[in-house]
Amino acid sequence: MTGTGYDVTQPVPFIVCHPRSGSTLLRLMLDAHPDLAIPPETMFHGVFELSRSPPPAAELPRAVLTAMMGSQRWNDMNVSADVLLDAFTGMGDKFSISEGLRTYYRLYAAQHGKARFGDKTPGHIFLIPTIAALLPEAVFLHMIRDGRDIAASMRHLWFGPGGDMRKLAESWLKFLAAGFDAATNYPDRYLEVRYEDLAVNPEPVLRRILAAIDLSFDPAMLRQHERAAERLSELGELREADGGLYATREAHQGIHRRALEPTNPDQIGRFHRDLSAAETAAFEDVAGSMLKKLGYLS
């Protein structure tokens, strides 16, 4: 047990992947479990980076809070800064960056009447070694999806490299490499999850994940869409570090609109509909060998 009263032997799922790989679907499915709460993307990059050069112990609680509040997604997190700081300082010399992270997740879960928690932030895939060191209980769920479908889903969105298929392919390969490094370095704390499997037949995929995080299957997880609107309502507008508007609340919630519907496989192979032959060829020119390795291309 730790200063927060949290049992660190309980595995904590961290969903990581390339954006548009189905992480929101998996988050909502896991969050539908009666014992597990997963917040919107935390983007706690600043907190994890703080661990590389932490300030003196007396300054650490406020530094961790400042790093959390510096996340682009802070307004989505729904835990009071004052409550967090009180909890941090109340630990005295037992406070650490690890305990600060656990405290945020624990308080978020408690607000939803749950004891277990996780994280869903695609970009945390590049911080897996740091997260693994800070949170030995973390289990990394690496979602993998056909990169051509990701390109079709992502090319018109405000984030990412736009419609440049070669850049999209390079991005996909970069994220995959980081995930595969985790598979090598943390084999007992790493699990691959194919979007296609989750969309077609979710129950066995969920059972495999739950076995890895010591939870039992609950049928509510297959009805995640029934709670999706409520859970996505946490998402607000996104702003740049200088305060400039990055995305409106409507746009932010809108990119997850398919999560409001029951799970179906109609997005598998969407690149056949949405990409031209030239665009598909450009993606495959860069990432063809990986597509073949993963079984997406013969």
Secondary structure, DSSP 4 states (H G I P E B T S, - for coil): --TTS--TTS-EEEEEESTTSSHHHHHHHHHTSTTEE--S---THHHHHHTTS---GGGHHHHHHHHHHTSTTGGGS---HHHHHHHHHHTGGG--HHHHHHHHHHHHHHHTT-SEE-EE-GGGGGGHHHHHHH-TTEEEEEEE--HHHHHHHHTTSSSSSTT-HHHHHHHHHHHHHHHHHHHHH-GGGEEEEEHHHHHH-HHHHHHHHHHHTT----GGGGGTHHHHHHHHTT---EE-TTS-EEE-HHHHHHTTGGGGS---STTTTTHHHHS-HHHHHHHHHHHHHHHHHTTS--
